[in-house]
Amino acid sequence: MILDILTYPNKKLFERSSEVEVFDDELGTLLDDMYETMIAGQGIGLAAIQVGVAKRIFIINLQNEQDIQDKNELIEVINPIFLSKEGETTYQEGCLSVPGYYEDVKRAEVVKLSYQDRHGESKSIEADGLLAIALQHENDHLDGHLFIEKIGFNKRKKFEKEFKKLKKSKGDKQKS
């Protein structure tokens, strides 16, 4: 089932998510619904809080060399903990909760993360490149943060101005 994605400035997006303690069919259904929602939104990652569920869960499914998001390569991350972050890189990020806005963000270049899968099994992953960026971006959601908080004062002011203009133009269209 495709779920509604919360968008900025929804206050729920700024909540800290709580640990998952129960690994059951309900969790599996949520993960499956999140996957459908992410694909429908043309995203590469989605955190549970983005669909209104304040649990420490996110999914990532990058495109492979054939530009296909293969569900067999889906990463389901529950209760993540960063073990290390090294180096620094800049990547242009976007977000399903901040539609239509992209900006360069500085993040760690290489990360190592421990987490649990949908069955509660412990896993770990070491990543660089886009996967490292996505892991950090989605994990920020679990702590109640959006990428626009990392873009610097001037770019944030520009974003706020563009956001107000977009909101006003949508409001004008709804009135007509």
N, C-alpha and C positions, 0 to 999 in steps of 0.2 A: 504494500500500500504506500502510495506517495504521500508524504507528510508535508505540512506547511513549514516553510523555512522562515524563522524569525529574522527580521532585518533591522539594521540600525535605524533609529535609536532605541529600540525595544530594551527596556531595563533588565529583562531576564538575561540578555546576552552578557551582562556585567556581573552575574552571580558566579560564585565559586561552586563548582560541582562537587558532589560527595562521592566517596568510594563506593564501588559496586561490591556488595557482600553476597548476593544471591545469583548463582549462575544456573538459570533455568530456561524453560521454553519461552517465557516472556522476554527474557534478554535476547534469545535467538531471534524472536519475531522483531524486536526493536532493531537489531543489527540488519536483518533482511530488509526492513522498511527503510532504514537509513541508506542502504545501498541503492535501492530503487529511487529514493529521493535525490541522492547525489547524482546518479546517472541522468535522471530527468532534468536536473538543474545544470547539467554539463560541468559538474565540478570534479575535482580530483581528490577531495577530502571533505569530511563532514563530521562535526562534533555533535554529540547528543544534545547539548544545550541549544544548538542551532535549531533543533526541532522541539524545543521546550522541555527537554528531559535533563535535569540537573544531575547527571551521573558522569563519572570520569570514564567516558567512552568516546573514541573517535575511530573513523575508518579512513583509509587512504587507498586509492587505486590509480596509479599512474599509467599513462599510455606506454605500451611497449614499442619496440622498434618499428612495428607495422602500424603505429598510431592507433592501436586498439586498446581499450581498457578491458583486459581479460580478467574476468571474475576470479579465475584461479590464482591471480596475483594480488587479490585483495588482502590488505592487512587490516585486521580488526584489533584495536588496541584498547585494553581495559586496565584501569588503575596504573597508568604509566609513571615511571620514575626515571629521570635522566641520570645516568651514571657518569657521563662525561660530555663536555662540549669543548671543542677545540677549534682554533682558527677563527677567521671572520670572512664573510662573503656578503655580497649584496645581490638581491634578487627582486625582480618586479613581481609583487604579489597582488592577488585579487582575493575576493571572498564572496561566497554565496550570500552572506548576511550584509554585505556592502556592495550590492550589485552595480556593475558598470564603472567601478573605480579601481584603478591600478596604480601602485606606487612602489618605488624602490625601498626595500627594508633591509637593514643589516642584521645578520644572524650568524650563529656559529656555523662553520664550514663542515665539520664532522661531528656527529653525535652518536652516543651509545645510550640505548634505552632498554629498561626492563619493563615488562608488562605481563598481563594475563590475556589468554584468548577466550573465546566464548564458552569454553568448558572449564575455565578456571586454571588451566595449565600455565605454568610460568614459562616465559619466552624472553629472548633479548634480541636486539637488532642493532647493528652498527651501520650508519648510513652517511653518505655525502651527497652533494648535488641536490637535485630537486627533492629527493626523498627526505634528506635532512631538513630542508626548508619546510616541507609539508608537515613533518613530525613536530617541529617547533611551532608552526602556525596553528595546527590543530590543538596542540597541548595548551597554547595560550588561551584558547576558548574555554578550556576546563578551569582555568584560573580567573575567568571573567574578563579577559582582555581581547581586543580586536587589533588587527595589524595597523590600523590608522593611529593607534596610540604610540607607535614606534617611528613615525615618519618625520618628526621634528616640527617645531612651532610654525614656521612659515608654510610648510606643506599642509599642515593640519588646518591652518586658517583658510587656505585655498580650498581644501576639501569641504570645510563647513560652508563656505560661500557657494560652491558648486551644489552641495547637498540641498541648501535652502532654495536655490534656483530650480533644481529638479523637482523638489517637493511642491513649490509654487506652481510650476508648469503642469504637474499632475493634478493639482487642485483645480486649476483653471479648466483642464480638460474634463474633469468630473462634473463641473458646473454646467458645461455646455451640452 
